[in-house]
Amino acid sequence: MTRMSVKAALVVILLTSCSFGIFPARAQSKSTDTDSTAIRQVVADFVDAFNHHDAHAWTSFMAEDGDFTNVTGLYLHGRKDIETRFTELFASRLKTAHRTATVRHIRFITPDIAFVDADWELVGSKASDGSENPVRKGLFNLVMTRQNGHWVFAVFEESEFAAAR
């Protein structure tokens, strides 16, 4: 009898603890679905601003103190410096560029911090000598934070895949 009581008590404890664990997961999942949709929209709007060659709109998706690192390792800190650099690029080497991006994965570190990676492709960019670059492809690694109810890029790093031989 005592063994049965202990087993029954363990089953009740196990089921109770599992049930409590499920409720927060379901609530978080619902929030995560909404946030995932919002993050994907930010990436889409960000790419749209890039394709309109609008440095101000493009950098509006960056945190005020955001960090940006490009494929060559150029590091910029803060929205103002990033906007200054892209104003120059959109008037020159990226003037006719068109970019696409597809979010590959979103991982929520906390409800207000997400790690995002997205495949990107760029056509129409110019090399430093003015010649057209071949199609370029790579990966965005992004740390996004929710600030004032909006998702922004706190850390934006882009890498480029090696050209096929």
C-alpha positions, 0 to 999 in steps of 0.5 A: 500500500505504501508503495502505491501511495508513493507512486501515486503521489509522484505521478500527481507531482509529475503531472502537476509540474508538467502542467505548470510548465506547459502554460508559460510555454503556450503563452510565450509561443503566442507572443513569439509568433506575433514577435516573429511576424513583427521581426520578419516585417522589420527585415522586409521594410529594411530591405525595401528602404535599401532598395529605395536607396534611402539611407535615413529610412534604412538606418531608422531600423537600427538602434540609436547605439547600434553596431554595424559590421559589413562583409569587409569588416568595416565597423560602424557604431551608432545610427548617425555614423551608419547613415552617413556611410550609407548616404555616400554608398547609395549615391555611388556604389549602391546607387543601382543595387537591389537586395533581397533577404529571407529570414532563415531563423529567429531565436528568442534569447529573452522576450525582448532580445532575438537572434535572427539570421537571414540569407541575402542576395545583392545585384547591381552593386559597383566595384571600386573601379566602377565595374558591376559586381557579380551577384553577391550572396551572404548571411545577415547575423542580427541581434534585435531588441524591442525598444519602445515597442518596436524591434530594431537592430542592436547588432547587424553583421553581414557576411558574404559567401565565397564565390563559386569556382 
